Amino acid sequence: MKKLIAIARQFRDDEDGAAMVEYSILVGIIAGAAILAILAIGFWVSGRFSGLCGNLDGKAGGTCKAANGTGS
């Protein structure tokens, strides 16, 4: 009976599973933040290139129109 109680106490005091869940949540938050940062930077760069093409108004040999998918 004492051995069963000792095993039950050891199971109760074991925190490895809780730590794993906490680290998994932390990794998920970091991965989500990284994905959002990459998407935000991509949209920012895309907007900058679109603005540049608009300022050039097709004077770059037609490459801006082709890059936007509207040219030949």
N, C-alpha and C positions, 0 to 999 in steps of 0.2 A: 504493500500500500504506500509506503514511503517513497518507493521508486516512482510510482505513478504520479504522486504529488510533485516530486522533483521534476519529472518530465513536463507536467502541466505548467509549473512555474517557469521552466526554461522556455517553453513555447510562448508563454505570456510575455516574457521579458525580451524575446527576440525582436529586434527592430530592423533587421535586414530588408524585409519586404517593404516596410514603410519608407526606408531610405531609397529603395529602388524606385518606388512610385514618385517620390519627390524629385529625384534626379530625372526621371522620365518626363515629368511635367516641365521641369526647367529646360531640358533639351528641346521640348516641343515649343516652348515660348521663344527660345533663342532662334530656332529654325524658322518660326513664323516671322519674327522680326527681320531676319536676314532676307527672307523671300520678299517681304514688303519693301525693304530698302532697295533691293535689286530692281523690283518692278518700278518703284518711284524714280530711280536713277534712269532706267530705260525710257520711261515716258518723258522725263525731263530732256534727255538727249534727243529723243525723237522730235519733241517740240522745237528744240533749238535748230535741228536740221530742217524741219518744215518751215520755220521762220526764215532761215537762210535762203532756202529755195524761193520763198515768196519775195524776198528782197532782191534776189538775182533776176527774178521774173523770166526764167528760161534762157538767160544769157550765157549759161554754162554749157552750151552745146547740146541742150536737150536732156542732160543727165538728171536734172531735178524732176522733170515730168516722168521719166522712166522709173525713177526711184519711188515716186509716189504711186505708181501703177496706173497713171492716167495718160502717159505718153506712148509713143510708138517704139 
